[in-house]
Amino acid sequence: MSDEHFHLEIIEKLSEVSAADWNALLSPDASPFLRHEFLSTLEEAACVGSKTGWQIAHLALYRSKKLIGAMPLYLKLHSYGEFVFDWSWAQAYEQQGMQYYPKALSAVPFTPVQGSRILFAPLENKSQVQEQLIAGLKTLVLQNKLSSAHILFPLGEQTQAMVDQGFMLRDSVQFHWHNHQFVNFEQFLSTLTMKRRKNIRQEREKVNREGITFRHIPGQSATDQDWEFFYQCYANTYMEHHSSPYLNQDFFKLLCSRMPENLHLILAQRGTSPIAASLLFVDATSSTAYGRYWGALEHIPCLHFETAYYQAIEYCIEQKIETFEGGAQGEHKMARGFLPTTIQSAHFIVDPQFSKAVKHFLEREQLGIGAYVDELGEHSPMKSDKVQI
């Protein structure tokens, strides 16, 4: 994994690299999820590493002793927390008497957002760094007898370099809201069909009749008590779905101390008692908000839509944020003004026969997703494809 110019190292904890050196590899519009502060907080709060099934193995590319490129990387013992589902691949692989896990995964844990997965210093030869890191990832997979490597939601401009080295692309659909310089929520509603406008107004009125009000708390102003309440709601959502949360309270508190400018809490309350919460990640540089987590302590019809979507849209309009990413899946978001966006992941399977089978699967799946997106387009919530203000 080395030559006379470059050498690759596996970083088993991000604290081995300084925040300044890692963040120097990020473009000015890189999402907050790629920052050293975010990824190292996941590690320090023990959300990844140890016995979580996310073994830390970041790839770092050096020339002499200078860090010039990197890839966030984990060795996975399962497929939880990824939002690109390969459980059927794992099952079929193991039915052939082979071990699917561990596998290599380049992704932001528990976070289905698109972004650079190949990081490089600004003055470096981008294609050369990409080639070295992708080849290094494949070498790591082969030398350690892993089944596969998966790169989730890379930037479109990076996928061709992956295809050139034998990776296969897989489509998936997300739903994003776009701000067309709206001055208020009513102007946004005016761009929707009459049916959608009416539905949203009815949903908001149901919450209003319950006497629910909302408090917006920038990360810089959030207290320990606010985070403890938010976490109670977040964990309760998992409990109601008979599952365990991926993230812990320490993670959110530590992250707020390191990246407060990227966090925005929305609390729903009856009187002075909070009853629900949602969390936005905000990136002012790229003018994007990411809806990540929501939870409630009591069930109130339409409270989810109001807290996680409508309050967030109002915030984006007020702050002139251009894009609000609502996260993975959820056709119900379309009825609330979100539009489908196709993004991709890249997959490298070592076994030739299984790789061929996956290639055929992906070709069929891609046709299905294309038809699905076309069908969604026929049910657009917008008055027309062109938004007029």
C-alpha positions in Angstrom: 0.0 0.0 0.0 2.9 2.4 -0.6 5.2 3.7 -3.3 8.1 6.2 -3.4 5.7 9.2 -3.4 2.8 8.2 -1.2 2.1 6.0 1.8 -1.3 5.0 3.3 -2.0 4.5 7.0 -5.0 3.1 8.8 -6.1 5.5 11.6 -7.8 3.6 14.4 -9.0 6.7 16.1 -9.3 10.2 14.7 -7.6 11.7 17.7 -4.4 10.4 16.0 -4.8 13.2 13.5 -5.1 16.9 14.5 -8.4 18.6 13.8 -6.5 21.2 11.8 -4.9 18.6 9.5 -8.1 16.7 8.9 -10.3 19.8 8.4 -7.7 21.2 6.0 -8.8 18.4 3.6 -12.4 19.7 3.5 -13.7 22.0 0.8 -15.3 25.2 2.1 -18.8 23.8 1.4 -18.2 20.4 2.9 -21.0 19.3 5.2 -20.5 19.5 9.0 -20.7 15.7 9.2 -17.2 15.4 7.7 -15.5 17.6 10.2 -13.0 16.2 12.7 -15.3 17.5 15.5 -18.3 15.4 14.3 -16.5 12.2 13.5 -14.2 12.3 16.6 -17.2 13.0 18.8 -18.9 9.8 17.5 -15.7 7.9 18.6 -15.2 9.6 22.0 -18.9 9.0 22.9 -18.4 5.3 22.0 -21.2 5.4 19.3 -18.7 3.8 17.0 -15.7 1.6 17.8 -15.4 -1.0 20.6 -18.4 -3.4 20.5 -20.7 -1.3 18.3 -19.8 -3.3 15.1 -18.2 -0.1 13.6 -14.5 -0.7 13.8 -12.6 2.5 13.0 -10.2 2.2 10.2 -9.9 5.6 8.5 -7.6 5.7 5.5 -5.0 8.5 5.5 -2.8 9.3 2.6 0.6 10.9 3.3 3.3 12.3 1.1 6.4 12.3 3.4 4.8 13.2 6.7 2.2 15.6 5.3 -1.5 14.4 5.3 -2.8 15.1 1.7 -5.9 12.9 1.6 -8.2 10.7 3.6 -11.3 8.6 3.6 -13.6 8.1 6.6 -13.7 4.3 6.9 -15.1 1.6 9.1 -15.0 -2.2 9.2 -18.6 -3.3 9.7 -19.9 -6.4 11.4 -23.5 -5.7 10.4 -25.5 -3.4 8.1 -27.3 -1.2 10.7 -27.1 2.6 10.5 -26.3 2.8 6.8 -29.6 3.6 5.0 -28.5 1.6 2.0 -29.8 -1.9 2.5 -27.7 -4.9 1.7 -29.1 -7.4 4.1 -30.3 -9.6 1.2 -26.8 -9.5 -0.3 -25.4 -10.7 3.0 -27.9 -13.5 3.3 -27.2 -14.7 -0.3 -23.4 -14.4 0.3 -23.6 -16.6 3.4 -25.9 -19.1 1.7 -22.9 -19.7 -0.7 -20.8 -20.6 2.3 -18.9 -17.3 2.4 -18.6 -14.7 5.1 -20.1 -11.3 4.2 -19.0 -9.6 7.4 -16.8 -7.8 8.1 -17.1 -5.5 5.2 -15.4 -2.1 4.5 -17.7 1.0 4.6 -16.9 4.6 3.8 -19.7 6.6 5.1 -20.8 9.1 7.8 -22.3 6.8 10.5 -26.1 7.0 11.0 -26.2 9.9 8.6 -27.7 9.5 5.0 -26.3 12.7 3.5 -24.4 13.1 0.3 -20.8 14.4 0.6 -17.2 13.9 -0.3 -15.9 10.5 0.7 -12.4 11.1 -0.7 -10.9 14.1 1.1 -7.9 15.9 -0.3 -5.7 18.9 0.4 -6.7 21.9 -1.8 -3.5 22.2 -3.8 -3.1 18.4 -4.4 -3.8 16.6 -7.7 -7.4 15.5 -7.0 -7.5 12.6 -9.5 -4.2 11.3 -8.2 -5.4 11.3 -4.5 -8.7 9.7 -5.5 -6.8 6.9 -7.4 -4.5 6.3 -4.5 -7.2 6.1 -1.8 -9.6 3.9 -3.9 -6.8 1.6 -4.8 -5.7 1.6 -1.1 -9.3 0.7 0.0 -9.4 -2.3 -2.5 -5.9 -3.4 -1.2 -7.2 -3.3 2.4 -10.2 -5.4 1.4 -8.1 -8.0 -0.4 -5.3 -8.2 2.1 -7.8 -8.7 5.0 -10.0 -11.1 3.0 -13.1 -8.9 3.4 -16.1 -9.6 1.2 -16.6 -6.1 -0.1 -16.2 -2.3 0.1 -19.1 0.2 0.1 -18.9 4.0 -0.3 -22.2 5.5 0.6 -23.6 8.8 -0.9 -20.3 10.1 -2.4 -20.4 13.3 -4.4 -21.4 12.7 -8.0 -18.0 14.0 -9.3 -16.2 11.3 -7.3 -18.3 8.3 -8.5 -16.5 8.0 -11.9 -13.2 7.4 -10.2 -14.8 4.6 -8.3 -16.4 3.1 -11.4 -13.0 3.2 -13.1 -11.6 0.9 -10.3 -14.4 -1.7 -10.5 -17.1 -0.2 -8.2 -20.8 -0.6 -9.2 -23.2 2.2 -8.6 -26.5 1.9 -6.8 -29.3 4.5 -6.9 -31.5 5.6 -4.0 -34.0 8.3 -3.5 -34.2 11.1 -0.9 -36.6 14.0 -0.5 -35.3 17.6 -0.4 -37.1 20.9 0.1 -35.9 23.9 -1.9 -36.3 27.5 -1.0 -37.1 29.7 -3.9 -36.4 33.0 -2.1 -39.7 32.7 -0.2 -40.5 35.6 2.2 -42.8 33.5 4.4 -44.5 30.1 4.7 -47.7 31.3 3.0 -45.7 32.2 -0.1 -44.2 28.7 -0.1 -47.8 27.3 0.2 -48.8 29.3 -2.8 -46.5 27.2 -5.0 -48.3 24.0 -4.1 -51.4 22.5 -5.5 -54.7 23.4 -3.8 -55.1 19.9 -2.4 -51.6 20.1 -0.8 -52.1 23.6 0.6 -55.4 22.6 2.2 -53.9 19.5 3.7 -50.9 21.4 5.3 -53.1 24.1 6.7 -55.4 21.5 8.2 -52.4 19.7 9.8 -51.0 22.9 11.3 -54.5 23.8 12.6 -54.8 20.5 14.4 -51.6 21.2 16.3 -52.6 24.8 17.0 -55.9 23.7 18.5 -54.0 21.6 21.0 -52.4 24.8 22.3 -48.9 23.7 21.3 -46.2 26.4 20.8 -42.7 26.1 19.6 -39.3 27.3 20.9 -36.3 27.5 18.5 -33.0 27.2 20.3 -29.7 27.8 18.4 -26.9 25.4 19.5 -25.1 28.3 21.1 -28.0 28.9 23.5 -29.0 25.2 24.2 -28.6 24.1 27.8 -27.8 20.7 29.3 -31.4 20.5 30.3 -32.5 21.2 26.7 -30.3 18.3 25.4 -31.5 16.0 28.1 -35.1 16.6 27.1 -34.2 16.2 23.4 -32.5 12.9 24.1 -35.4 11.7 26.1 -37.6 12.3 23.0 -35.1 10.8 20.6 -34.6 7.6 22.7 -38.4 7.3 23.2 -38.9 7.1 19.4 -36.5 4.2 19.2 -38.2 2.5 22.1 -41.6 2.8 20.5 -40.2 1.0 17.4 -38.7 -1.7 19.7 -35.2 -0.6 18.8 -32.1 1.0 20.5 -30.8 4.4 19.7 -27.5 4.6 17.8 -26.4 7.8 19.6 -26.2 8.6 23.3 -26.7 11.7 25.3 -23.0 12.2 25.8 -22.7 12.5 22.0 -25.2 15.3 21.7 -23.8 17.3 24.6 -20.2 16.9 23.5 -21.1 17.8 19.9 -22.9 21.0 21.1 -19.7 22.0 22.9 -17.7 21.6 19.7 -20.1 22.6 16.9 -22.8 24.7 18.4 -23.1 26.9 15.3 -24.2 23.8 13.3 -27.0 22.8 15.6 -30.6 24.1 16.0 -33.2 22.6 18.4 -36.9 22.9 17.9 -39.0 22.2 21.1 -42.8 21.8 21.1 -44.4 22.7 24.3 -47.8 22.8 25.9 -47.7 25.8 28.2 -44.3 25.7 29.7 -43.9 21.9 29.5 -42.0 20.5 26.5 -43.5 17.5 24.8 -41.6 17.0 21.6 -38.3 17.9 19.9 -36.5 17.9 16.6 -32.9 18.6 15.7 -31.5 20.3 12.6 -27.9 20.3 11.5 -27.2 23.6 9.8 -24.5 24.5 7.3 -24.4 28.2 6.5 -21.6 27.8 4.0 -23.6 25.5 1.7 -26.9 27.0 2.8 -28.3 23.6 3.7 -30.2 22.4 6.7 -30.4 18.7 7.5 -33.4 17.3 9.4 -31.9 14.5 11.5 -33.8 13.5 14.6 -37.2 13.9 16.1 -39.2 12.4 19.1 -42.2 13.0 21.3 -43.3 12.0 24.7 -47.0 12.0 23.8 -48.9 11.3 20.6 -50.7 14.3 19.1 -52.0 14.1 15.5 -49.7 15.9 13.0 -47.2 17.0 15.7 -44.4 15.2 13.8 -45.1 17.1 10.6 -45.2 20.4 12.4 -42.1 19.9 14.6 -39.9 18.2 12.1 -41.0 19.8 8.8 -43.1 22.9 9.0 -41.2 24.6 11.8 -38.0 23.7 10.0 -39.2 25.1 6.7 -40.2 28.3 8.4 -36.7 28.5 10.0 -35.1 27.9 6.5 -37.2 30.7 5.0 -36.3 33.1 7.8 -32.6 32.3 7.7 -32.6 32.2 3.8 -31.3 28.6 3.8 -31.6 27.2 0.2 -32.0 23.5 0.8 -33.6 21.4 3.6 -32.7 17.7 3.3 -35.4 15.6 5.0 -33.3 12.4 5.3 -33.7 9.0 3.8 -37.0 7.6 2.4 -40.4 8.9 3.2 -42.8 9.5 0.3 -45.0 11.3 2.8 -42.5 14.2 2.6 -43.6 14.9 -1.0 -47.1 15.9 0.2 -45.3 18.5 2.3 -43.4 20.1 -0.5 -40.3 17.9 -0.6 -39.2 16.7 -4.0 -37.4 13.4 -4.9 -33.6 13.5 -5.5 -31.7 10.5 -6.8 -28.3 9.9 -5.2 -25.8 7.0 -5.5 -23.6 4.7 -3.6 -20.6 2.7 -4.9 -20.0 -1.0 -4.2 -17.0 -3.3 -4.8 -17.6 -7.1 -4.4 -14.5 -9.3 -4.3 -16.0 -12.6 -5.4 -16.4 -12.5 -9.2 -19.5 -14.6 -9.4 -21.3 -12.7 -6.7 -20.1 -9.4 -8.1 -21.8 -10.4 -11.4 -25.0 -11.3 -9.7 -25.0 -8.0 -7.8 -24.4 -6.2 -11.1 -27.5 -7.7 -12.6 -29.5 -7.0 -9.5 -28.4 -3.3 -9.6 -29.3 -3.0 -13.3 -32.9 -4.3 -12.5 -33.1 -2.1 -9.4 -32.0 1.0 -11.3 -34.8 0.5 -13.8 -37.3 0.1 -11.0 -36.0 3.3 -9.2 -36.2 5.2 -12.5 -39.8 4.2 -12.9 -40.5 5.0 -9.3 -39.0 8.6 -9.6 -41.0 9.1 -12.8 -44.2 8.0 -11.0 -43.4 10.4 -8.1 -43.0 13.1 -10.6 -46.6 12.6 -11.8 -47.7 13.2 -8.2 -45.7 16.4 -7.7 -47.1 18.7 -4.9 -46.1 21.7 -7.0 -48.6 23.6 -9.2 -46.2 23.1 -12.0 -42.6 22.0 -12.5 -41.5 25.6 -12.6 -42.0 27.5 -9.3 -43.2 31.0 -9.9 -42.9 33.7 -7.2 
